[in-house]
């Protein structure tokens, strides 16, 4: 990803992306989900933030295709 735009970040991009600015968003999620995100971040050698953004983007892309 040459531009570093997080709006298009996917899990497959985590190893090659350019960091961009972020905004804080507090959300409460189940402990099991936090554990799964932590495991995935370690597996991909990426930050939890990047993993969460990539997962959200992929979910949003799927939702838009179903419209």
C-alpha positions in Angstrom: 0.0 0.0 0.0 1.9 3.0 -1.2 -0.3 5.7 0.2 -0.7 4.4 3.7 -4.4 4.9 3.6 -6.0 2.8 6.4 -9.4 3.0 4.8 -8.3 0.2 2.5 -6.1 -1.8 4.9 -6.5 -5.5 4.8 -4.9 -8.3 6.8 -2.8 -9.2 3.8 -1.4 -5.6 3.8 -0.1 -5.6 7.3 3.5 -6.5 6.4 3.8 -3.9 3.6 1.8 -0.9 4.7 2.9 2.6 5.5 1.7 3.9 8.9 -0.9 6.8 8.9 -2.5 8.9 11.6 -5.2 7.5 13.9 -8.0 8.7 16.2 -8.9 7.1 19.5 -12.2 5.2 19.7 -13.1 3.4 23.0 -15.2 0.4 22.5 -16.1 -2.5 24.8 -15.6 -5.9 23.2 -15.8 -9.5 24.7 -12.6 -10.8 26.3 -12.5 -13.7 23.9 -12.3 -11.2 21.0 -9.5 -9.3 22.6 -7.6 -12.6 23.0 -8.2 -13.5 19.4 -7.0 -10.1 18.2 -3.9 -10.3 20.4 -3.1 -13.8 19.0 -3.6 -12.6 15.4 -1.5 -9.5 15.9 1.4 -11.6 17.3 1.0 -14.2 14.5 1.2 -11.4 11.8 3.8 -9.4 13.7 1.5 -6.4 13.6 0.0 -4.0 16.1 -3.4 -4.7 17.5 -4.6 -1.4 16.1 -3.6 -2.5 12.6 -5.3 -5.8 13.0 -8.6 -4.3 14.3 -8.6 -1.7 11.4 -7.9 -4.4 8.8 -10.7 -6.6 10.2 -13.1 -3.7 10.3 -12.3 -2.7 6.7 -12.7 -6.3 5.5 -16.1 -6.6 7.3 -17.3 -3.3 5.9 -16.2 -4.4 2.4 -18.2 -7.6 2.8 -21.3 -5.7 4.1 -21.2 -3.3 1.2 -21.0 -6.1 -1.4 -24.2 -7.6 0.2 -26.2 -4.4 -0.4 
